[in-house]
Amino acid sequence: MKKGLLALLALFALVALVACGNDNSNGYEDEAYENGAAASGGRELVTITDFEGNTVEVMTNPTVVAIYDFGVLDILYHVGFERTGIETLILPGATGGLPASLSYFDGADFVHNGGTLFYVDRDVLDLVQPELVILGARSFGMNAAGDRLEPGDVEAFREETLERYEDTAWIRLGPGREINILDDMAISVNVLSAIFPDLADDLQAEFDAILDEVAAVNELASASDGAALFVMMMDSDSLSVFHPGSRFNILYDEFGFTAADPEASLEFTDQHGFEARAEYVLALNPDIIFVLDRSNNMIGPGAAFDTLTSDPIIAETSAAQNDAIIALDPTSWYTITGGFGATRQMIADMMNYLD
């Protein structure tokens, strides 16, 4: 009798999930979730589709959550994290390792340190037993000793972990290896709206506002004549460039800047960029150079940025001669990618030039 009642309830829930959809007025396809009619403050089972296309059943309004993507955390923070109802939160680097813009969570009583962006600490999960774990692109990339894992070992570590916590809902959100930030953000917004229905209206409103701001940047950038190049400084001696189709494709597609080399071959669009010398940059002769100084990831441009701008070969480029070498906020572009606050900072970086 009990099993029959549970089966009937499950059938009703499935019908409700299929019947309900989300009218996404911003033009991004809404395949992220099918939501039951969740009452304010109540708990219901929703079926979501995460970044990797996995279909996962999640209870709304979970109170014990682990988040391994700073962009997702940034989204929730900027619409009012206190309204999520989360009482216990596991974060990577939660004791002194969080970006300054997320310092609200640093050392908070309800927050537990659960490893790093690259390492999911199972000892902490054993202790806290989260209802929901939100993974990021970097999760499972390292072991406890901080050693990078080979792809096969990454997958094995991940599968073993997910099997170990079969009563926990695991989902993957945040930007991927081939980043289209706005598409990725749309998935995060839709999934988080399903899981935290009281935040749904604010999540969508904030996302729509960001889309409008990106469109405004695109209009200005598309009307400008300058050709742009994205450069990342790993350290004072290492320079990588990123062309259209790379992880920083947002500069060209969403923000609308003309690429200094629009015909760059696929070998130049690797996740880690194309390692180059100053002579290569001069050969392209961009009118604008946007620089991410990863060597000073948390506090902004530092020695590597200064090395680039003082290089005599770089000084011959049109960008240098027109004072158009622009420092980007490294945390927003590299660490919190896909968050609301981070994307607004990226927009501000663009306007720093366009204004």
Salt bridges, closest charged atoms under 4 A:
GLU52 OE1 - ARG158 NH2 2.80
GLU52 OE2 - ARG172 NE 3.95
ASP74 OD1 - HIS78 ND1 2.83
ASP126 OD2 - ARG164 NH2 2.51
GLU131 OE1 - ARG43 NH2 2.66
GLU160 OE2 - ARG122 NH2 3.32
ASP202 OD2 - ARG83 NH1 2.83
GLU206 OE2 - ARG344 NH1 2.36
GLU213 OE2 - ARG344 NH2 2.89
GLU279 OE1 - ARG277 NE 3.54
